[in-house]
Every structure is written in C-alpha cells, then in structure tokens.
C-alpha cells in the first residue's frame, strides 16, 4: 500500500513553508505527487451597505488574490528546490470547502492546526476531517520529530473512525521505527481494552507491521493527556486517531479527544472520519 498523491494547504507564512517541506519529505519517501492548494474568501466588510461598497469589495478581493498568489510563489519555490512532482491549485473560495472538494484528487490531506483566519483564509481542520472523505494529517506549528521514520502511536478506540484511521495510516506506520497501539480505559475495563489492542496489533502484523499492544489506565486523567504523555514518552512523531466518533457538536460542547488533539498536540496527528 502506497500514498501516490498528497494535498497540502499553503498560505503565506513560515509555518506553511514547514508544512510544504514535510509534504516534500513524504513525497520523496512515497514517490508521490504533491498538490499545493490555497484559497482565500474575500471577507465581507462591516460597513454601511450604501457607502462605497463596490470599492471596498474590490479592495478585499485584491487582498485575497494577493494572499493566494504569495502562497503559490512560496509553494513553487520549495517544490522546485526539492525537485518533487507537483501541481498548484488556487481560488477565491472558502478554504475549507475548496480543500474538501479537491480531496478527490489526493490520497491524504495535510494542513495546520486551526488558525485565527478561519474561515476566510485557512481551513478549519474539523470541517475538513468531517467532509473530505480522506485521511487528514494535522501538522502542528512546531514539531520536534517527523511522522516518518520515528515511533508512531495508534490511539485506539473501538469505533468506525479508528478503524478507518488505522487503515489509512498503513503507509506511514510501515515506515515507523516502532508502533504502539494504546487504548485509554478505566481500571475495570483494562482486560477488554487489552484484547482490543491485541486484535489491532494482529491486524497490523498481517500488513507486515510489528506493533506492541499497550492498554493504559486512565489514572483519573483526560484521555488526551494520557495519549500525548505516552507519545512524549515514546518520542513519537505520529499519532493515529479516529476523528469525531461522537459527532462534532457534542465534542465542541462537552470537550473530546478529537478537539483536544486538534488544538493541543505538538505531534503530527493523522485522523479519519
């Protein structure tokens, strides 16, 4: 199983440059095409609708066009320097909508954590995870390790979303230096959790990926805290997790693992819904 095409979201920032560099690293590893994409939706002005609206709208459109053009210049400079196969897509659209539509052309999407410009200049990762129908690799602003060639942690929960995430992550997991499958569970559920993670390890083994089963007692702490602490202990470069198994509205109202991983992880997180 390979990953022939990667779609990376690009903007006019150094954080975006690091994400494009990572996409190029993965492209070399997988002999993949890198599709760079940027979008900016002209932000509606908060003005009296009858006073000079046409001029203001034209100015906002020019600003959006310039942002997208600068992103394209940055992407092409990096891709050409790395001599990877690449193509560029851009438009004056909602970034989340355009990225989800363009997902049909890619095996995996790459984007940053939620940015202040949402939804006008950068996509909301939650929207993309729910709508793209592709695995999404969320790249933190600063990452200490690569998601390839370093330890990987599968944060298991017995849901459809976790199964899809693990299947989507097989190309990355095959290149990990080690793989641990963890499930955070209450003390009373540890035996069942151990059986579940062993099943996942056996599944990975049938794909020539050696993995260690490691159920974790929740120790009275939030699940995300336990997952990220274990990722830190293992010096993992990748966490694999299902996205929004309980539904986005419930997660945002009550808190949840997906929400916390999207906002607090300093490790690349691959999610699928």
Secondary structure, 3 states (H helix, E strand, C coil): CCCCEEEEECCCCHHHHHHHHHHHHHHHHHCCEEEEEEECCCCCCCCCCCCCHHHHHHHHHHHHHHHHHHHHHHHHHHHHHHCCCEEEEEECCCHHHHHHHHHHHCCEEEEECCCCCCCCCCCCHHHHHHHCCCEEEEECCCCCCCCCCCEEEEECCCCHHHHHHHHHHHHHHHCCCCEEEEEEECHHHHHHHHHHHHHHHHHHHCCCCCEEEEEEECCCCCHHHHHHHHHHHHCEEEEEEECCCCCHHHHHHHCCHHHHHHHHCCCEEEEEC
